[in-house]
Amino acid sequence: MNRCAAGMVIFLLTSSAIAQTATQTSAGSSAAIPAAMQKFVDSGEISGAVTLVGRNGKVVHLEAVGYADIASSRPMRKGTLFSIASMTKPIVATGVMILQDEGKLSFDDKVSKYLPAFADVKLSSGESPAREITIRDCVTHTAGLTGQQIFQGSLEHAVNELAQRPVAFSPGEKWQYSPGLNVAGRIVEIVAQQPLDEFLKQRIFEPLSLSLIHISEPTRLKT
């Protein structure tokens, strides 16, 4: 049986609503958590997992189960690195909000104001959509953009390619998960006049004292 060598990391940040559970965990029942996660590993649903429970500013549980890579039988560790994948979306959206607060752009701006090629986007029928795509559409997955979100090369190249694709529906017509945040990220680069990763580092990560780890090659999922 082929199993996806993709793990997961789970953080349980407790509040008063689950204080009793956290108290039990800190008292010694944390063994139930890795045992529960191990069931998912044994059933082949995940390759491995890292779980953490925090209460009142303290870590009361941190364990790892399963494998970080099935092919090489490399075990999951408490410090195993994970791709944050689509969690980049709220980070990029925060970058857009920073620039809006500074009056450098508006969520209601047309994307074509910064990326002229998007003024000519068409529906799959060849007709023009009811209106142009806005930054708000890109951030809220209502732009009608379709296709693969993972790309090779620069963000600029990827977004230029997106501008050539037909949209699935007129912007704002409905919600559909899309690569719109790629477009929003490119607009951040244009407005801020610097690469997206540098902008996010200077304006979000460093002010929050978040450590950044750069990996030269992306980790590939194996099946």
Backbone bond lengths (Angstrom), bond angles and torsions (degrees), N, CA, C in turn:
res aa  C-N    CA-C-N  psi(-1)  N-CA   C-N-CA  omega(-1)  CA-C   N-CA-C  phi
1 M - - - 1.475 - - 1.520 109.44 -
2 N 1.336 116.62 131.13 1.445 121.02 176.62 1.518 109.49 -82.08
3 R 1.285 115.53 134.53 1.460 120.13 179.29 1.509 109.05 -125.38
4 C 1.307 115.77 138.16 1.456 120.42 179.56 1.519 109.64 -70.65
5 A 1.327 116.69 126.79 1.458 120.59 -179.05 1.513 110.61 -85.68
6 A 1.307 115.77 50.82 1.453 121.12 178.37 1.515 108.56 -115.44
7 G 1.326 116.57 125.76 1.450 120.00 179.56 1.513 110.83 -99.16
8 M 1.305 115.17 -168.38 1.455 119.37 177.97 1.512 108.53 -147.72
9 V 1.321 114.94 156.09 1.453 120.61 173.95 1.521 106.70 -123.95
10 I 1.322 116.06 132.78 1.456 121.43 -176.12 1.521 109.08 -124.65
11 F 1.334 116.49 125.72 1.456 121.70 176.30 1.517 108.13 -112.26
12 L 1.306 117.31 124.57 1.458 121.24 176.04 1.524 107.66 -109.80
13 L 1.333 115.96 101.09 1.458 121.13 -179.17 1.512 107.55 -94.83
14 T 1.300 117.15 106.31 1.455 121.12 -168.41 1.519 112.67 -79.31
15 S 1.315 115.16 149.52 1.457 122.94 175.54 1.517 107.60 -125.38
16 S 1.336 116.81 -176.01 1.458 119.77 -179.58 1.516 111.72 -61.18
17 A 1.351 116.31 -27.46 1.461 120.00 -178.03 1.521 112.32 -65.80
18 I 1.346 116.09 -25.97 1.468 118.71 179.31 1.523 110.71 -124.37
19 A 1.320 115.03 28.61 1.462 119.99 -178.20 1.522 111.60 -61.15
20 Q 1.338 116.01 -37.33 1.455 119.21 -178.96 1.522 110.98 -62.46
21 T 1.340 116.23 -42.41 1.461 120.54 178.39 1.513 110.50 -61.66
22 A 1.336 116.50 -44.43 1.452 120.59 -179.87 1.523 111.18 -64.13
23 T 1.345 116.43 -38.68 1.455 120.16 178.37 1.525 110.60 -62.31
24 Q 1.322 116.34 -43.21 1.452 120.44 178.16 1.524 111.24 -63.34
25 T 1.349 115.32 -38.28 1.454 119.63 178.82 1.518 110.59 -62.59
26 S 1.340 115.97 -46.87 1.454 119.53 -178.72 1.514 111.28 -68.40
27 A 1.317 116.49 -21.25 1.458 119.89 -178.90 1.522 112.49 -83.70
28 G 1.318 117.44 -7.01 1.452 118.28 174.96 1.508 116.56 126.78
29 S 1.338 117.94 3.89 1.454 119.56 -179.54 1.516 112.32 -92.75
30 S 1.339 117.72 12.43 1.462 120.61 -177.54 1.516 112.24 -63.44
31 A 1.310 117.93 -16.41 1.458 120.26 179.02 1.519 111.65 -61.55
32 A 1.320 117.23 -23.09 1.458 120.76 -179.85 1.527 111.76 -68.74
33 I 1.332 117.75 -26.84 1.459 120.87 -177.24 1.532 111.61 -70.92
34 P 1.337 119.65 -56.52 1.462 118.00 178.57 1.524 112.48 -62.56
35 A 1.321 117.50 -30.89 1.465 120.00 177.62 1.521 110.36 -63.83
36 A 1.341 115.83 -40.47 1.460 120.07 178.64 1.515 111.08 -67.07
37 M 1.344 117.28 -40.78 1.458 120.70 179.76 1.521 111.30 -69.32
38 Q 1.320 115.98 -32.26 1.458 120.01 179.81 1.528 111.06 -61.61
39 K 1.325 117.07 -30.03 1.459 120.70 178.53 1.523 110.84 -62.39
40 F 1.339 116.70 -37.79 1.465 120.29 178.12 1.529 110.59 -68.71
41 V 1.331 115.87 -36.03 1.461 120.14 177.07 1.521 109.96 -65.69
42 D 1.329 116.08 -46.93 1.467 120.97 -177.76 1.525 112.17 -63.81
43 S 1.336 117.01 -31.14 1.463 120.23 -179.11 1.527 112.31 -84.33
44 G 1.347 116.57 -5.61 1.458 120.32 178.93 1.506 114.74 83.68
45 E 1.334 118.51 8.39 1.461 121.10 -179.29 1.528 111.84 -73.67
46 I 1.326 116.62 -33.60 1.466 122.11 175.47 1.517 107.90 -138.52
47 S 1.320 116.28 160.05 1.462 119.26 176.39 1.525 111.11 -84.16
48 G 1.325 116.16 -32.08 1.453 119.93 -178.51 1.515 110.97 -173.76
49 A 1.318 116.51 172.56 1.460 120.29 -178.51 1.519 110.97 -154.32
50 V 1.316 115.24 151.78 1.468 122.65 171.79 1.519 106.26 -120.35
51 T 1.315 117.71 126.41 1.463 121.32 -179.66 1.519 110.39 -119.84
52 L 1.323 114.90 142.53 1.460 120.95 179.85 1.511 109.11 -139.57
53 V 1.314 115.92 135.86 1.464 121.66 174.14 1.519 107.97 -121.69
54 G 1.338 115.80 127.94 1.448 120.27 177.43 1.511 110.92 -117.85
55 R 1.315 117.14 141.24 1.464 121.01 178.20 1.515 109.55 -144.46
56 N 1.327 114.89 128.51 1.469 121.45 178.00 1.527 111.83 54.16
57 G 1.323 115.12 41.36 1.458 119.53 176.41 1.512 114.96 79.63
58 K 1.324 117.58 5.82 1.459 120.70 -178.98 1.524 110.51 -124.01
59 V 1.330 116.01 145.62 1.456 121.35 175.65 1.525 107.74 -82.76
60 V 1.325 116.47 118.44 1.465 119.75 -179.08 1.524 111.78 -105.34
61 H 1.334 116.07 -7.97 1.462 119.53 176.85 1.521 109.51 -156.90
62 L 1.335 117.01 132.51 1.461 122.36 174.76 1.520 107.49 -152.43
63 E 1.341 115.92 112.53 1.456 120.01 -178.51 1.525 110.70 -143.63
64 A 1.321 116.00 159.11 1.465 122.01 177.11 1.521 109.33 -129.48
65 V 1.330 116.40 143.65 1.461 121.55 177.20 1.524 109.38 -135.91
66 G 1.314 117.01 157.12 1.450 121.50 173.86 1.515 113.65 78.85
67 Y 1.348 114.17 -150.86 1.457 120.38 -173.39 1.523 112.33 -122.41
68 A 1.343 115.28 144.28 1.456 121.19 171.79 1.527 108.93 -81.67
69 D 1.330 116.34 -28.28 1.470 121.83 177.24 1.522 108.33 -147.75
70 I 1.324 116.12 116.21 1.461 120.87 -176.45 1.517 111.42 -69.77
71 A 1.339 116.96 -41.87 1.463 121.00 -174.80 1.524 112.29 -56.82
72 S 1.332 116.98 -39.54 1.464 120.72 -178.50 1.522 112.50 -101.22
73 S 1.341 116.54 3.72 1.473 122.33 -177.54 1.528 111.68 56.98
74 R 1.321 116.24 33.19 1.461 120.22 178.80 1.524 108.87 -78.97
75 P 1.311 118.17 119.01 1.469 120.29 -175.67 1.519 113.22 -69.77
76 M 1.309 114.79 151.58 1.457 120.62 173.96 1.528 108.12 -70.87
77 R 1.324 116.48 136.24 1.460 122.30 177.79 1.528 109.67 -115.90
78 K 1.305 115.91 160.91 1.460 120.03 178.44 1.528 111.36 -61.93
79 G 1.337 116.38 -27.78 1.461 120.25 -178.95 1.516 113.75 -103.48
80 T 1.325 118.15 16.36 1.467 121.21 179.39 1.524 110.38 -60.25
81 L 1.339 116.23 137.31 1.459 120.90 179.68 1.524 110.35 -84.01
82 F 1.315 115.81 139.38 1.459 122.39 177.64 1.521 109.59 -122.08
83 S 1.318 116.44 144.40 1.457 120.36 170.12 1.525 107.72 -70.41
84 I 1.327 116.99 134.81 1.464 118.70 179.86 1.530 111.64 -83.79
85 A 1.346 115.91 -6.25 1.463 121.59 172.00 1.529 111.74 46.35
86 S 1.332 117.31 -124.80 1.465 120.31 -173.19 1.522 114.04 -73.07
87 M 1.334 118.11 -0.52 1.456 118.00 172.19 1.524 110.94 -70.07
88 T 1.359 117.11 -7.50 1.456 118.90 170.76 1.530 110.96 -67.23
89 K 1.322 117.00 -23.67 1.471 120.59 -176.42 1.534 112.82 -61.30
90 P 1.346 119.79 -52.57 1.468 117.96 178.37 1.519 112.66 -65.07
91 I 1.335 117.28 -26.40 1.461 119.64 178.25 1.527 110.21 -69.67
92 V 1.337 116.01 -45.62 1.465 119.97 177.67 1.524 110.17 -63.56
93 A 1.338 117.05 -41.40 1.465 120.44 178.79 1.526 110.36 -60.67
94 T 1.331 116.66 -37.12 1.471 120.29 176.62 1.518 110.41 -63.99
95 G 1.337 116.63 -38.42 1.458 120.31 176.64 1.520 111.75 -61.14
96 V 1.337 116.29 -41.18 1.466 120.67 176.93 1.532 110.06 -62.57
97 M 1.326 116.69 -42.02 1.459 120.98 -179.27 1.525 111.45 -64.80
98 I 1.330 116.57 -35.87 1.473 119.78 177.19 1.525 109.80 -60.91
99 L 1.331 116.43 -45.89 1.459 120.39 -179.14 1.528 111.52 -67.90
100 Q 1.325 117.46 -32.73 1.467 119.50 176.08 1.527 109.88 -67.17
101 D 1.333 116.93 -43.86 1.466 120.21 179.09 1.524 111.53 -59.57
102 E 1.325 116.33 -29.56 1.465 121.07 179.97 1.530 112.06 -87.95
103 G 1.339 116.24 2.07 1.455 120.28 177.57 1.518 114.67 74.49
104 K 1.340 116.78 18.64 1.467 120.36 -176.75 1.525 113.19 -92.64
105 L 1.311 116.57 -13.82 1.460 122.01 173.97 1.519 108.00 -160.94
106 S 1.325 115.84 173.66 1.460 121.27 176.44 1.518 108.73 -133.85
107 F 1.326 115.77 144.15 1.458 119.72 177.20 1.528 110.95 -58.54
108 D 1.322 117.22 -24.92 1.453 120.99 -177.91 1.524 113.14 -91.97
109 D 1.327 117.34 3.93 1.464 120.40 174.54 1.524 109.96 -65.35
110 K 1.323 115.77 143.55 1.455 119.88 171.68 1.520 109.24 -69.84
111 V 1.312 116.67 139.93 1.463 121.26 178.63 1.527 109.99 -58.98
112 S 1.330 117.05 -34.41 1.459 121.10 -177.97 1.525 113.04 -64.54
113 K 1.326 117.65 -15.77 1.462 120.59 175.85 1.516 110.04 -62.50
114 Y 1.318 116.47 -31.99 1.459 122.17 -178.48 1.530 111.99 -108.61
115 L 1.323 115.94 -27.74 1.463 122.56 -178.62 1.532 107.47 -129.73
116 P 1.325 117.54 85.76 1.473 122.12 -173.82 1.518 115.34 -52.84
117 A 1.336 118.30 -29.23 1.462 120.69 -178.10 1.522 112.13 -60.81
118 F 1.324 117.97 -24.35 1.464 120.84 -178.71 1.524 112.74 -75.60
119 A 1.311 118.01 -7.23 1.462 120.35 176.85 1.522 111.09 -71.58
120 D 1.326 115.95 -20.50 1.464 120.62 -176.14 1.522 113.34 -106.84
121 V 1.323 117.85 15.60 1.468 121.02 179.70 1.526 109.84 -63.03
122 K 1.329 115.55 139.28 1.459 121.46 -179.42 1.528 111.18 -120.08
123 L 1.325 114.85 159.98 1.461 121.17 170.76 1.529 107.95 -76.28
124 S 1.320 116.60 165.40 1.464 119.97 179.47 1.530 111.56 -61.27
125 S 1.319 117.75 -21.68 1.464 122.44 177.79 1.522 112.35 -76.53
126 G 1.328 115.70 -10.77 1.454 120.52 -177.01 1.515 113.09 94.48
127 E 1.318 116.70 -8.77 1.461 120.96 179.42 1.532 110.68 -83.72
128 S 1.305 115.60 161.21 1.462 120.30 177.01 1.525 109.59 -80.01
129 P 1.319 118.26 143.77 1.470 120.18 176.96 1.527 110.46 -67.22
130 A 1.325 115.64 166.53 1.468 120.50 -177.07 1.523 112.09 -61.07
131 R 1.290 116.98 -31.44 1.460 121.43 176.90 1.526 109.42 -153.71
132 E 1.315 115.72 171.50 1.466 120.14 179.42 1.535 111.54 -78.05
133 I 1.304 115.05 160.37 1.460 122.25 177.70 1.525 109.57 -75.55
134 T 1.334 116.47 135.56 1.464 121.37 175.50 1.530 109.75 -106.98
135 I 1.324 115.07 168.15 1.463 119.68 176.09 1.526 109.52 -61.01
136 R 1.318 116.77 -38.72 1.462 120.94 179.11 1.536 110.54 -58.73
137 D 1.322 116.42 -41.60 1.462 120.00 177.70 1.534 111.02 -59.90
138 C 1.322 115.54 -42.51 1.470 119.70 -178.57 1.525 111.44 -64.71
139 V 1.317 116.58 -41.33 1.463 120.86 -176.97 1.524 111.85 -73.75
140 T 1.321 116.70 -30.47 1.477 120.16 -175.76 1.527 113.62 -101.26
141 H 1.322 117.45 11.24 1.473 121.94 178.36 1.533 112.41 59.56
142 T 1.314 116.36 38.69 1.468 120.24 176.66 1.529 111.20 -121.63
143 A 1.338 117.03 20.66 1.465 120.80 -176.48 1.522 113.19 -84.81
144 G 1.341 116.51 -19.01 1.460 119.55 -176.97 1.515 113.14 86.76
145 L 1.334 117.24 1.92 1.461 121.40 178.76 1.525 109.69 -66.89
146 T 1.310 116.04 146.53 1.457 120.43 -176.76 1.518 110.98 -133.99
147 G 1.327 115.36 171.45 1.455 120.81 172.20 1.507 114.48 99.13
148 Q 1.324 114.11 -176.44 1.457 123.50 -175.25 1.517 111.64 -65.15
149 Q 1.322 116.31 136.86 1.462 120.90 178.49 1.517 112.29 -93.62
150 I 1.328 116.83 -26.81 1.459 120.57 177.73 1.516 107.98 -75.77
151 F 1.320 116.72 137.07 1.461 119.23 -178.35 1.523 111.10 -142.06
152 Q 1.314 115.18 159.61 1.451 122.77 174.99 1.529 108.38 -105.29
153 G 1.308 116.60 147.37 1.456 119.24 179.30 1.508 112.19 89.11
154 S 1.316 115.85 -156.92 1.465 121.33 -174.49 1.522 112.32 -81.96
155 L 1.319 114.36 159.46 1.460 120.75 174.99 1.524 109.45 -64.36
156 E 1.299 116.88 -37.19 1.461 121.26 178.62 1.529 110.77 -59.01
157 H 1.318 116.55 -47.27 1.468 120.81 -179.39 1.528 110.26 -63.62
158 A 1.325 116.87 -42.69 1.465 121.13 -178.13 1.526 111.06 -63.18
159 V 1.325 117.28 -41.80 1.461 121.33 -178.59 1.529 110.93 -71.90
160 N 1.317 117.53 -35.65 1.465 120.33 175.62 1.521 110.27 -61.46
161 E 1.344 115.95 -37.18 1.456 120.28 178.41 1.527 110.44 -68.89
162 L 1.325 116.77 -37.73 1.462 120.97 177.92 1.528 111.43 -61.04
163 A 1.307 116.33 -36.24 1.463 120.77 -178.27 1.521 112.25 -65.22
164 Q 1.341 116.61 -18.68 1.464 120.40 -179.25 1.525 112.34 -89.86
165 R 1.323 117.16 -10.73 1.459 120.24 -178.94 1.525 111.20 -83.51
166 P 1.316 118.02 144.98 1.470 119.27 172.59 1.523 109.61 -70.15
167 V 1.309 116.84 149.74 1.468 120.69 176.70 1.526 109.59 -90.10
168 A 1.319 116.03 151.95 1.464 121.24 -175.02 1.529 112.73 -76.66
169 F 1.335 116.19 -23.66 1.468 120.98 -179.12 1.522 108.77 -162.95
170 S 1.307 116.81 166.81 1.457 120.49 178.86 1.525 109.79 -65.85
171 P 1.328 117.61 138.31 1.464 121.33 -179.41 1.524 112.69 -51.44
172 G 1.346 115.21 135.70 1.452 121.22 178.96 1.506 114.87 84.01
173 E 1.321 116.93 -6.09 1.461 121.03 -176.38 1.513 111.98 -70.38
174 K 1.325 116.95 -36.89 1.456 121.20 178.16 1.523 110.45 -162.29
175 W 1.319 116.25 177.74 1.459 122.20 179.00 1.523 109.39 -99.33
176 Q 1.334 116.48 134.77 1.460 121.26 173.68 1.520 108.30 -154.81
177 Y 1.320 115.55 124.17 1.468 121.19 -178.86 1.521 109.32 -52.54
178 S 1.327 117.02 132.24 1.457 119.58 -170.32 1.529 111.65 -153.42
179 P 1.339 116.31 171.64 1.467 120.69 175.90 1.524 112.80 -84.32
180 G 1.312 117.44 27.70 1.460 121.20 -177.79 1.513 114.41 -60.38
181 L 1.339 117.06 -31.35 1.466 119.06 -179.65 1.521 111.27 -69.30
182 N 1.333 117.62 -22.92 1.468 119.82 172.92 1.527 109.30 -62.53
183 V 1.329 115.81 -42.96 1.460 121.20 178.65 1.529 110.04 -64.43
184 A 1.328 115.89 -44.20 1.472 119.89 179.26 1.529 110.38 -61.31
185 G 1.327 116.26 -40.27 1.462 120.02 178.89 1.518 112.10 -63.67
186 R 1.324 116.21 -39.02 1.469 119.60 178.00 1.524 110.45 -65.90
187 I 1.313 117.64 -37.26 1.468 120.46 177.75 1.527 110.08 -64.69
188 V 1.324 117.12 -38.01 1.465 120.37 175.83 1.524 109.48 -58.44
189 E 1.332 116.66 -44.24 1.474 120.02 179.12 1.522 111.27 -59.19
190 I 1.330 116.50 -43.95 1.458 120.93 -177.36 1.527 111.35 -66.61
191 V 1.321 116.41 -45.76 1.469 120.72 -177.54 1.526 111.23 -70.09
192 A 1.330 115.88 -42.95 1.469 119.94 -177.86 1.526 112.06 -80.66
193 Q 1.325 117.26 -13.73 1.467 123.55 -179.20 1.530 112.02 57.31
194 Q 1.334 114.60 43.86 1.453 120.45 175.32 1.524 108.81 -161.02
195 P 1.332 118.09 158.21 1.461 120.88 179.80 1.525 110.98 -56.98
196 L 1.320 115.39 146.70 1.455 120.42 -177.27 1.518 111.98 -56.58
197 D 1.348 118.09 -44.66 1.462 119.96 -177.36 1.529 111.68 -62.88
198 E 1.336 116.96 -35.19 1.455 119.44 179.09 1.526 110.84 -70.85
199 F 1.329 116.63 -39.81 1.464 120.47 177.97 1.517 110.97 -61.17
200 L 1.340 116.26 -47.95 1.467 120.21 -178.87 1.526 110.63 -64.17
201 K 1.325 116.36 -37.38 1.465 119.99 178.87 1.524 111.18 -63.16
202 Q 1.321 116.17 -48.26 1.459 120.98 -175.78 1.528 113.26 -73.46
203 R 1.338 116.93 -34.72 1.460 119.52 -172.07 1.529 114.39 -99.87
204 I 1.345 117.16 -18.29 1.468 119.43 -178.04 1.528 112.21 -124.20
205 F 1.338 116.32 -57.90 1.465 119.04 -172.27 1.527 113.42 -67.06
206 E 1.321 117.48 -49.75 1.466 119.37 -178.47 1.525 113.00 -65.58
207 P 1.344 120.15 -43.62 1.463 119.63 177.31 1.530 112.95 -60.92
208 L 1.324 117.25 -27.99 1.463 121.35 179.63 1.527 112.28 -94.70
209 S 1.348 115.88 4.53 1.478 121.52 -179.56 1.530 111.79 57.15
210 L 1.341 115.35 39.92 1.457 120.29 176.75 1.519 109.22 -91.65
211 S 1.318 116.29 129.40 1.459 120.84 179.97 1.518 110.04 -78.83
212 L 1.318 116.48 140.25 1.456 122.14 179.14 1.519 109.68 -111.24
213 I 1.307 115.70 135.70 1.462 121.44 176.84 1.519 107.22 -119.50
214 H 1.311 116.89 120.13 1.459 121.00 -179.10 1.520 109.34 -99.90
215 I 1.317 116.51 130.33 1.455 122.38 177.53 1.519 107.48 -115.25
216 S 1.316 116.74 124.96 1.468 120.31 -174.03 1.512 112.86 -65.74
217 E 1.321 117.42 -35.57 1.456 121.34 179.90 1.525 109.51 -122.23
218 P 1.334 118.59 133.42 1.446 120.30 179.63 1.522 111.65 -67.76
219 T 1.334 116.10 146.12 1.446 120.78 176.63 1.522 109.31 -75.07
220 R 1.329 116.52 129.19 1.461 120.94 -178.75 1.521 110.26 -95.99
221 L 1.301 116.37 136.86 1.450 120.61 175.64 1.521 109.01 -73.76
222 K 1.306 117.46 139.61 1.447 122.06 178.69 1.522 109.12 -114.44
223 T 1.311 117.12 139.89 1.453 120.75 -179.80 1.513 110.25 -120.42
